[in-house]
Amino acid sequence: MQQEENWKTISYLVCRIDQNVVWAESLFVKPSARRKGIGSALYSQAERLVKNPDEETVYNWIHPNNTVIIHFLKKRGYNVLNLVEIRKPRSEEGNLSEIQVGDHWFKY
């Protein structure tokens, strides 16, 4: 059991390649290991996967409330491309806040 304790995961980055486009699916760095360059090192490896000259970046699906990854990607030079997912709320859902997309405000 003691030996298993030494092999706990402190970080990972899951990538998917779909038609020559590299998607970063999930990045995790254990809170106690953050701000030490681990996430940046993982992301640099993902960026090295991009081999198609027409696609020179890694794409990401990011939840708008995930301010940690948004700040991380912004520091790496990433910008919002064009994706906004919009749907009517289900009857059991409540709207806790609002979010602005361009000039438009939506319940969120």
C-alpha positions in Angstrom: 0.0 0.0 0.0 2.8 2.4 0.8 4.3 2.0 -2.7 1.0 2.9 -4.3 1.0 6.2 -2.4 4.1 7.2 -4.3 2.4 6.9 -7.7 -0.5 9.3 -7.3 -1.2 11.4 -10.4 -0.3 15.1 -10.0 -1.1 16.2 -13.6 -2.3 15.1 -17.0 -3.4 16.5 -20.3 -5.7 14.5 -22.6 -5.6 15.4 -26.3 -7.6 14.1 -29.2 -6.6 14.5 -32.9 -9.5 14.7 -35.2 -8.9 15.4 -38.9 -5.5 16.9 -38.2 -6.9 19.2 -35.5 -5.5 18.8 -32.0 -8.1 19.3 -29.3 -7.0 19.6 -25.6 -9.8 17.7 -23.9 -8.8 17.9 -20.3 -5.9 19.5 -18.3 -5.4 18.8 -14.6 -2.7 19.8 -12.2 -3.1 18.9 -8.6 -3.6 22.2 -6.7 -0.5 21.7 -4.6 1.6 21.3 -7.7 0.2 24.4 -9.6 2.2 27.5 -10.6 5.4 25.4 -11.1 5.3 25.1 -14.9 3.8 21.7 -15.1 0.6 22.8 -17.0 2.8 24.9 -19.3 5.1 21.9 -20.0 2.1 19.7 -20.8 0.6 22.3 -23.1 3.9 22.7 -24.9 3.8 19.0 -25.7 0.2 19.3 -27.0 1.3 22.2 -29.2 4.1 20.0 -30.6 1.4 17.5 -31.8 0.2 20.1 -34.3 1.8 19.1 -37.6 -0.6 20.4 -40.2 0.6 23.8 -41.6 -3.0 24.9 -42.0 -3.7 24.2 -38.3 -1.0 25.7 -36.1 -2.8 25.7 -32.8 -4.5 23.5 -30.2 -8.2 23.9 -29.9 -10.0 23.9 -26.6 -13.6 23.6 -25.3 -13.8 25.8 -22.2 -16.6 26.3 -19.8 -17.1 30.1 -19.4 -16.9 29.8 -15.6 -13.6 28.0 -15.7 -11.6 31.2 -15.0 -8.4 29.2 -14.1 -8.0 27.6 -17.5 -9.2 30.8 -19.3 -6.5 32.8 -17.6 -3.9 30.0 -18.3 -4.7 29.9 -22.0 -4.8 33.7 -22.3 -1.3 33.9 -20.9 -0.3 31.4 -23.6 -1.7 33.7 -26.3 -5.0 32.0 -26.9 -8.2 33.9 -27.8 -11.9 33.1 -28.1 -12.5 31.8 -31.6 -16.2 31.7 -32.2 -18.1 29.2 -30.1 -21.1 29.9 -28.0 -23.5 27.1 -27.0 -27.1 28.4 -26.5 -30.2 26.4 -25.4 -33.4 27.0 -23.6 -33.2 26.0 -19.9 -34.8 22.9 -18.7 -37.8 23.3 -16.4 -35.9 22.2 -13.3 -32.9 24.5 -14.0 -32.5 27.8 -12.4 -30.5 30.7 -13.8 -27.9 31.8 -11.2 -26.2 34.5 -13.1 -25.8 36.3 -16.5 -23.0 36.2 -19.0 -22.2 38.7 -21.7 -21.2 37.6 -25.2 -20.3 40.6 -27.3 -23.2 43.0 -26.9 -25.7 40.4 -25.8 -26.6 39.3 -22.2 -27.8 35.7 -21.5 -29.1 34.0 -18.3 -26.5 31.5 -17.2 
